[in-house]
Amino acid sequence: MAAISTVAATATPKPAPNVQTSAIAELAGKKVAVTGTLSLMTRAEAKAHILAAGAIPTGSVSKATDLLILGANAGSKLRTAKQLGIKTLNEDQFLRLIQDDRAPEQAKLIGALSDFLPRYQQMLAALEAHPDVRILVNHVAPPASEADIRAVHKHLGAELDPAILNFHRQCDGLSLMWVTTDNPNGDSNNTRFNDYHPGDGAINIFPLKKTFIEADWNDIHYFDFMKDHADDQEFAGKSYQLWDFSKSLRVFDEFNIYNMAGFVMIAAEGEPLNPPVSIGDDHGACWTDARLTDFESYMETVLATYGSIAARRRILLEYAGHQKKPLRLDQRHWQAQPTELAKVLDEVRERQN
């Protein structure tokens, strides 16, 4: 008590950071919130930048929020933003927007999937315009930060294939769920991907860091009993211990409770890393009843078939499919045999019945 007796009863407020940001027309009058842990600036500095740009900083996310800036480990505010369709930017993007010198240089996208996002927006527009389609979930996450990409490469001990990086440098996560308007089981209140939802089309791509570092599939895709399992796992002409094989799975698209797409890391060869992609069937219990492919082909297939669950099952699921030659389904393949949305809807209706 003696030690604090001379301390002023009223705390002296900290002065606002001195920032050089100029007014930005794109942010004028907009309500902007921040969530997660920022790595290149403090929360106080972010607030000062928002004010200097002509925007209004807010502490919560609601229908009135125009923009959410994402730091690492974004939580409830991000979930709310997804539900409300609020635009999000990562820290790198925000720093570029305010022309801050600390903004990492934007990587140039060249090669496979370098134009994925604009083509995805075209696909989405076709779904939204169709009178027989109802969109239940639609969220495109900001690009992966270069810091996250470096962290993943350090964790893996190698760089990933350019197609994987091209995708995540456009959107570090993607969520879409749609149903036909006449789906007898349609329920717009149930929008959970890993559930018995009635979605006819679904895409649920995880952030890069979650896929390769953060996701824990213990007691979901691998279990302690596998450590002492006598039988090995046969996969694509090689034999692996079941525990090692199952623990190497890195799910990146958990689009359905029965099926999900994942990298089989134990079977990856060479650099850059382009691990084979397989579909987990029977709630992810079986990863060998699918034709193997690669990330580029998988994403091109998802794009070409409007995210249809039925189409993915028809194209990629096959008993003992891992024993056959991997499928190569790149953009050129789908340009040669485009899929009509009307036929996609016919197929999903057959699945409904």
N, C-alpha and C positions, 0 to 999 in steps of 0.2 A: 504494500500500500504506500509505503514511503517512497518507493521508486517511481510510482506513477502519479504521485501527488502534484507534481509540477507539470504534468502533460496537459495540454489544452484540451478542454472538453469537446471542442468542435474540430474535427479533422480538417486539415488544409487540403482542398481539392487539388489533384494533380493537374497541371496545365495540359491542355490538349496538344497532341503532337503537331509540330509545324510541318505541314506537307505542301508540296508545290503543285498539286493537281489542279488543273483548270476545269472550268465548267464543260460538261459533255452533254450534248443535245440528247443522246440516246438515254441518258439517265435523269434528265430534268424532271423533277416532280415525282419520280418513281419511288416507291417504298421498297427498301432493300434490307434484307436480313443476312446475318452471318451465322454459320454453324460449323462445328467441328474444330479441330486444332489447326491453326494457320502456321506455316513454317517460315514464311518470309516476312511477316509483319505481325504486330500485335493486334488484338481486337480493337484497342483504342486507336491505333493507327488506321485500321480498316474503316472505323467509324468516321475518322477525320477525312479520309479520302472520299468516302461516300458523301459527306456534307459538302466538301469542296467541289465535287463533281455536279452538285445541284440536286442530289437525291435526298431522300429522307430515311435515315437509319431506323430500323425497328428491331425490337427484341424478340418478337414472336412471328410465327408464320400463320397467315389467315388468307381468306379470299381476297383481302385488300393488298396482299403482298405481291409485288411485281417481279422481284428477283431475289434469289437465294444464292449466296456465295458459299461454296463448300470447302471446308478444310478436311483434314484427315478424321476418320472415325465419326462422320456425320451420323446423327441418330434420328430422333423423333421429328425434328424439323424437316429433314429430308423426306421421311415417310409422308408427312403432311403435304409437302410440296408435290410429291408424286400423285397423291390422291386428288389434289386440286389443280394439277396441270401447270404449276408455276415454273417458270424458266429458271434454270440453274447454271451457274458458271463455277469453274474451279478457280483456285487462287491464281494459277498461271494466267488464265484467261482474263481475270479481273485486272491483274497488273498490266497486261497488254492493253486492255481497254482504256486504262487511265494513263497509259504510256509511261509506266514506271521503268526505270533502268534495270531493276532487279528481275524483270520478267524474263524467264528462259526463252531462248530463241525457239520459234516454232519449227518443228521438224518438217521437212519436205516429204510429201507422200508420193512414192513412185512404185508402180507395179501392181500386183494383185491386191484387190479390195481397196485401192487408194481412192476410189470414187464410190465407196459403199454407201455412205450416208445420203448423198443426193439421190441415189437410186432407191434407197429405202424410203425416202420421203415421197418419191413418185409412187411406189407400191402402196404406201399408207394412204395417199390421196385417192388412189383407185378404190381402196377398201371403204374409205369414208364416203365416197361419192355413190357407192352402190346401195340401192334401196333395200337390199336383202341382208345387209351386214350392219351389226351394231358393235361399236368399239367399246370394250369394257375397261381396258387398261392401255395407256399410251404414255410412255416416258422414255426420253432419250437422255442419258447421262452425259455430263461434260466429258471431254477427252481425258485420258489418263495423264497425270502429271509426269514430267520427265524424271522427277525424284522417285515416283512409284515404279517407273520402268527400270530405273537403275537398281532399285531395291530388289525387284524380281530377278533381274539378271544376276545380281550378286548371290541371291538365295539359290538359284539354279546352277550357278557356276558356268553359265554360257548364255549367249544371246538367243532370243527367240526369232523364229522365222519372220521376215518382213511383212507377210500377209497378216499375221497375228498382231504385229505392232501397228500396221496401217489401220486396222479396224479400231484398236483401242485408242489410237491417237485421234480418232474422229469421235468416238463415243465409248466411254469406259463403263459400259453397261447399257442394256436395252431391254425394255419391257413392253410387250404388246399382247393383248388378249382380245379376241373377237368371237362373236357367235353369229349365226344366221338369225334373222328376226323371227323365223318360224321354228326355231329349235324348241322342241317340246320340253326340254329340261333346262332351258335358259334361265339363269338367275343372275341378274346384274348386281346382286348384293354379295355374291361369292366371287371374289377376284383373287383368291389365293392360288398360286401356281401349283404348289406341292399339296394338292388337295383333290377331292373328287369333284372338281368343278366341271361345268358343261362346255368349257371352251372348245370351239372348233379350230381356232388358230391360236397359237401361243408361242412367244419367244421370250426367254427370260435369261439374258446373257449377264453373267456376273462381272464385276470389275476385275481387272487383271490381277491386282494384288490379292483380292479375295480368292480367286481361282488358284493361284500358285503358292500363297503363303498363309492366308488367314483361315480359310475354310477348314473345319474339322469334321470329317466324315466317320469318326469313330462310332461304332454301334449303329451305323447307317449303311456304309459300304464296306467296312472291314470290322472284324470282331476278334476278340481275344482268342477264341477257340481256333482261329486260323493259324495261330503260331505253331500249334502242335499237329496241324492237319497232315495226315500221311500222304495225301494225294497232291500232286502238283497241278498247276493250271496250264493247260495247253492253250497257246495263243499265237496265231499267225506263224505256225511252224516251229515254235520254240516252247520250251517248258520252263515255268517259273514256280517258285514256292507260292502257295496260295496267299499267304500273308503279305509277302513282298509285292505280288501282283495287285492285290486289292488296295493296299495302302498307297500304291503309285497312282491310282486313279485321281484325276483332277477334273471334277465336274465343272463345266462352264456354261451350260444351258440347261437349267432345271425347269423344263417347260411343262411337265406333266407328272402326276404322281406315279404313273406306271413307267414312264420313259424319261431319260435325260441324256444329254450328250456330254462326253468327257474325253480328255486326253489320257492315253495310256502311257504314262511317262517311262515305265520300265522298258518299253519297247522302242523308245526314241533312239535314233542313231544319227551320228554326225552333227555338224554345226553349220549354220544356225539350227537350233532345235525346232523341228517340225513334227511333234509327236503324232502318232496315228490317232485318229478320232474314231470312237465307237459309240454305239447307243446302248445304254443300260436298259434291259427289259425286266419285266416282273419286279417292279419297284426298285430297279437297280441291282437285283440279285444276280443277273446273268449279263455278261458283257461279251459273250462269244456268239450270240445269235444275231449278229448284225454284220453287214458289209463294212469293212474298214474304209475310211476316207481320210481327208486332211481338212484342216480348219478352213482353208479357202473354199474347197468344194462344199463343205457343210454349209457355210454362210451363203454361198451362191445358190444352193438348193433351197434353203430357207427363203431367200429373196424371190426365187423363181416361182415358188409354190405359195406365196403370200403367207408364209408361216403356218400353213396347214399341218395339223398333227397327223391327220390321216395320210397325207402325201408323204411325210417323213417316214411314217411306219411302212408304207408300201415300198418306198425306194430303198430304205436302208436296213430294215429288219429282214433277216433271212436265217433260217436254222443253220447253225455252224458256218455262218457267213464269213467268219474270220479266216477260214481256210482258203477262201477264194482271193483272187487278185483284188487289191484295193480299188475302189471306184474313184475315177477322176472326173469330177463334175464341175469344171470351171465355167467362167462366164461365156466362153466360146461355145461350150456344150449347150448351154441353155438358150443362147441366141439362135442356135441351129434348130432347136425344138422348143419354142416358147410355150408356156402354159397359160391357157385362158382362164380368167377368174371364174367364168361360168362353169367350167368343168371342175374347178377346185370346189365350188359350192355344191355341185352335184355329188362329188365324192364324199364331202363331209356329211351331207344329208344321208347318204347310204350308211355311213358309220353311226349316225344318230339312231337309225332304225335297227 
